[in-house]
Amino acid sequence: MPASEVIEAHGHLIDSGHLSAIFDKVIEQDAAYEVLRFDIGRTNDDASRIEMRLTADTADALAELLKQLTPFGCYLLQERDAVLQPAEKDRCVRDDFYSTTNHRTQVRIGGRWVEVQQQRMDAVIVVEGGTASCRKLRDVRTGDQIVCGHEGIRVLPEFRERDRHGFAFMSNDVSSERRVEVTVGRVAAMMADVKKNGGRIAVVAGPVVVHTGGVEHFAALIRKGYVDVVLAGNALAVHDIEYALKGTSLGIDLAAGTPVELGHRNHMAAINTINRAGGIREAVAQGVLTSGVMHACVTSNVDYVLAGSIRDDGPLPDTIMDLIEAQNRYAAALTNVQMVLMLSSMLHSIGVGNMLPSSVKVVCVDINPAVVTKLSDRGSMQTVGVVTDVGMFLQHLARKLD
């Protein structure tokens, strides 16, 4: 028997492209729609609202369609409480669990809408004592009340504004055909605005920052107070310290641009020096490490989290080799962050993107446009891409924020 439901969605539906996406999704699922009401916003600031009846061949097909439409801000017009089911055992929930997006979400509990806390993608929603929060599947415990199905769930997507801090012109695609100075000016204005309003900025950085000569400029941003936390892998710290101690990165003299004799061992010598000191902070305190990004973090009291991987040399004593602990430390460091600047680190950038709500502004700088594309493909649609050399970008950025 055919099944039907009336749904509603509101927001900047046309500007964001969500309206066409909703129609496309209905057709994709071999269902039908009937627009019952459509109110178009009359000004830039006014939201639009649509009410439509969906019809599918079966109740199961309709349920699947409703699940597909939830991330676009669609919800049932007839309000119902969310369906809660207990977790059957640790790390295991019912097959119809609701998988979260990075958009702001509400669930209806006991007749009232409750804001979901710790919003992030790829999690489940746990309801406890009248509150709701996102939780990684690995952290679910037997008996936790898990939101299942699609009823009683509202997703409130971040709609792209016509002019988001003057940055909307960049938000629709990724291109290298833009003047770096103009782009940097807009990023600098965004960072200054965040700090002026007491916000926090996180920077995700890869070793390319060192290889391209960006160390001094990145360190300057840290010292000037534009960075609240640095998230990176073992390699950024190792090559930053190698440069501070030896003037090389991967054995290349960055001043001359030429390899040095026995330079291949310099990064291992850097690790050895830090091991002898007992860690990065100890090396700074002992006067062993006197410059660079890590030195700036320690002396400016800026937190850093180094997440290790199987390819790491050493690793440094400060590097966290327990994957789950590293993920948890990243997530904790990103609490109340308003902006994230990602500098040439694909894996760490994608990992951080998965932890962020869509309300956080994200700027990804990489010479490879595929990095930004991968971020968007993984759901971090709020990402603005800047395709350029990271060292040059940091030089211009530090100058703008001077």
Secondary structure, 3 states (H helix, E strand, C coil): CCEEEEEEEEECHHHHCHHHHHHHHHHHCCCEEEEEEEECCCCCCCCEEEEEEEEECCHHHHHHHHHHHHHHCCEECCCCCCEEEECCECCECCCCECCCCCCEEEEEECCEEEEEECCCCCCEEEEECCEEEEECHHHCCCCCEEEECCCCEEEECCCCCCCCCCCHHHCCCCCCCCCHHHHHHHHHHHHHHHHHCCCEEEEEECCHHHHCCCHHHHHHHHHCCCCCEEEEEHHHHHHHHHHHHHCEECCEECCCCEECCCHHHHHHHHHHHHHHHCCHHHHHHCCCCCCCHHHHHHHCCCEEEEECCCCCCCCCCCCECCHHHHHHHHHHHCCCEEEEEEECCHHHHHHHHHHCCCCCEEEEEECCHHHHHHHHHCCCCCEEEEECCHHHHHHHHHHHCC
